[in-house]
Amino acid sequence: MTSTDFYRIGGDLPVRRLGFGAMHLTAQDRRIALAVLRRAVALGVTLIDTAHLYGGGVNEEIVAEALHPYPDDVLITTKVGVARTGPEGEWRLDGRPEVLREQVDRALTRLRVDRIELLQLHRIDPETPLADQVGTLRELRDAGKIGRIGLSEVTVDQLGEARRIVDIVSVQNRYNLLDREHEPVLAACETAGIAFLPWRPTAAGGSGARAAVADVAAELGVTATQVALAWLLARSPVMLPIPGTASLAHLEENVAAADVRLSAAHRALLDDLEPA
């Protein structure tokens, strides 16, 4: 393991750059979910991503059951801002201050912590002023309930607006080898030293259908999924992929991608791939 395998979120919170997204565990057999989370940590994963949206808090409870008391080097990050407050009780974006405060309080209880070290706004609610949403998170940070603030699925302009209100240490946008729509956001994060957590980092397994990816995988003796993750890690020093799975075998495969080293020629070939 080298220094490039680690990143300090906000400049002071060290994590291994290849994390784990817990979303897929909500609907799984509880025993499998617990086993996958515990194995992830045993393999050296130190960044676990969950959210209120994932089962209305059930995912947070699973994370706590599996890992609490948390090892000192493990960061549990969760997200708020989506709630069952639609007209028929359906999920919708909801960044009203009272909703954000309630979800943070519930997350503290479910995760069994006094402070959430990294709390991300799951989506920006277009019906609530951004200043109210981010300002509420700032108040919660100042009150000691959260340590650092991140955003998810934002544009460059939204990131800039939020940063004028409070320090933003992470962005979680969709990004992978075949989907680079948020390239400008990644560039903004690089410039500002903000962690970029790409969700759907393996293109839902679709990258293996590309001949170039299959060729690189065959040459290196690894899988297409590992190539996709290795490309992300090589793409930017602020990149922290969070692949998720409910399979122990796939977990082992994903974590091993941190040891895959792409040559300059491999990277150039993959860089030139057309989007899906």
Solvent accessible surface area in square Angstrom, and as a share of the most:
residue,aa,sasa,rsa
1,M,147,0.65
2,T,73,0.42
3,S,98,0.63
4,T,90,0.53
5,D,17,0.09
6,F,87,0.36
7,Y,34,0.13
8,R,138,0.50
9,I,0,0.00
10,G,39,0.38
11,G,56,0.54
12,D,81,0.42
13,L,29,0.14
14,P,64,0.41
15,V,2,0.01
16,R,27,0.10
17,R,21,0.08
18,L,9,0.05
19,G,3,0.03
20,F,2,0.01
21,G,8,0.08
22,A,0,0.00
23,M,94,0.42
24,H,91,0.41
25,L,1,0.00
26,T,40,0.23
27,A,96,0.75
28,Q,75,0.33
29,D,62,0.32
30,R,98,0.36
31,R,188,0.69
32,I,80,0.41
33,A,0,0.00
34,L,19,0.09
35,A,40,0.31
36,V,0,0.00
37,L,0,0.00
38,R,116,0.42
39,R,94,0.34
40,A,0,0.00
41,V,34,0.20
42,A,74,0.57
43,L,42,0.21
44,G,24,0.23
45,V,4,0.02
46,T,11,0.07
47,L,0,0.00
48,I,0,0.00
49,D,2,0.01
50,T,0,0.00
51,A,0,0.00
52,H,17,0.07
53,L,55,0.28
54,Y,25,0.09
55,G,37,0.36
56,G,25,0.24
57,G,1,0.01
58,V,55,0.32
59,N,1,0.00
60,E,0,0.00
61,E,70,0.31
62,I,3,0.01
63,V,1,0.00
64,A,0,0.00
65,E,67,0.30
66,A,10,0.08
67,L,15,0.07
68,H,69,0.31
69,P,113,0.71
70,Y,40,0.15
71,P,54,0.34
72,D,159,0.82
73,D,88,0.46
74,V,17,0.10
75,L,9,0.05
76,I,17,0.08
77,T,0,0.00
78,T,0,0.00
79,K,1,0.00
80,V,1,0.00
81,G,0,0.00
82,V,10,0.06
83,A,7,0.06
84,R,149,0.54
85,T,54,0.31
86,G,9,0.09
87,P,124,0.78
88,E,156,0.70
89,G,33,0.32
90,E,75,0.34
91,W,70,0.25
92,R,72,0.26
93,L,61,0.30
94,D,0,0.00
95,G,0,0.00
96,R,89,0.32
97,P,34,0.21
98,E,97,0.43
99,V,13,0.07
100,L,0,0.00
101,R,98,0.36
102,E,81,0.36
103,Q,8,0.03
104,V,0,0.00
105,D,60,0.31
106,R,118,0.43
107,A,1,0.01
108,L,22,0.11
109,T,106,0.62
110,R,45,0.16
111,L,3,0.01
112,R,127,0.46
113,V,42,0.24
114,D,135,0.70
115,R,103,0.38
116,I,4,0.02
117,E,54,0.24
118,L,0,0.00
119,L,0,0.00
120,Q,0,0.00
121,L,0,0.00
122,H,10,0.05
123,R,62,0.23
124,I,25,0.12
125,D,4,0.02
126,P,110,0.69
127,E,142,0.64
128,T,13,0.08
129,P,84,0.53
130,L,18,0.09
131,A,53,0.41
132,D,66,0.34
133,Q,0,0.00
134,V,0,0.00
135,G,7,0.07
136,T,4,0.02
137,L,0,0.00
138,R,90,0.33
139,E,89,0.40
140,L,11,0.05
141,R,78,0.29
142,D,100,0.52
143,A,74,0.57
144,G,33,0.32
145,K,67,0.28
146,I,0,0.00
147,G,14,0.14
148,R,36,0.13
149,I,1,0.01
150,G,0,0.00
151,L,0,0.00
152,S,1,0.01
153,E,39,0.17
154,V,2,0.01
155,T,70,0.41
156,V,62,0.36
157,D,116,0.60
158,Q,58,0.26
159,L,5,0.02
160,G,24,0.23
161,E,70,0.31
162,A,0,0.00
163,R,114,0.42
164,R,187,0.68
165,I,41,0.21
166,V,9,0.05
167,D,91,0.47
168,I,3,0.01
169,V,11,0.06
170,S,0,0.00
171,V,0,0.00
172,Q,5,0.02
173,N,0,0.00
174,R,50,0.18
175,Y,0,0.00
176,N,3,0.02
177,L,1,0.00
178,L,11,0.05
179,D,33,0.17
180,R,52,0.19
181,E,113,0.51
182,H,22,0.10
183,E,51,0.23
184,P,81,0.51
185,V,5,0.03
186,L,1,0.00
187,A,51,0.40
188,A,26,0.20
189,C,0,0.00
190,E,66,0.30
191,T,124,0.72
192,A,37,0.29
193,G,43,0.41
194,I,4,0.02
195,A,0,0.00
196,F,0,0.00
197,L,0,0.00
198,P,0,0.00
199,W,61,0.21
200,R,122,0.45
201,P,7,0.04
202,T,23,0.13
203,A,18,0.14
204,A,90,0.70
205,G,48,0.46
206,G,34,0.33
207,S,1,0.01
208,G,31,0.30
209,A,94,0.73
210,R,62,0.23
211,A,75,0.58
212,A,18,0.14
213,V,0,0.00
214,A,43,0.34
215,D,89,0.46
216,V,3,0.01
217,A,8,0.06
218,A,81,0.63
219,E,129,0.58
220,L,62,0.31
221,G,68,0.65
222,V,39,0.22
223,T,59,0.34
224,A,23,0.18
225,T,31,0.18
226,Q,18,0.08
227,V,0,0.00
228,A,1,0.00
229,L,0,0.00
230,A,4,0.03
231,W,3,0.01
232,L,0,0.00
233,L,25,0.12
234,A,34,0.27
235,R,74,0.27
236,S,2,0.02
237,P,97,0.61
238,V,8,0.05
239,M,0,0.00
240,L,0,0.00
241,P,0,0.00
242,I,8,0.04
243,P,5,0.03
244,G,26,0.25
245,T,12,0.07
246,A,25,0.20
247,S,35,0.23
248,L,84,0.42
249,A,72,0.56
250,H,102,0.46
251,L,3,0.01
252,E,70,0.31
253,E,40,0.18
254,N,11,0.06
255,V,21,0.12
256,A,44,0.34
257,A,0,0.00
258,A,5,0.04
259,D,107,0.56
260,V,19,0.11
261,R,137,0.50
262,L,24,0.12
263,S,52,0.33
264,A,87,0.67
265,A,74,0.57
266,H,17,0.08
267,R,97,0.35
268,A,54,0.42
269,L,84,0.42
270,L,0,0.00
271,D,64,0.33
272,D,112,0.58
273,L,27,0.14
274,E,125,0.56
275,P,86,0.54
276,A,109,0.84
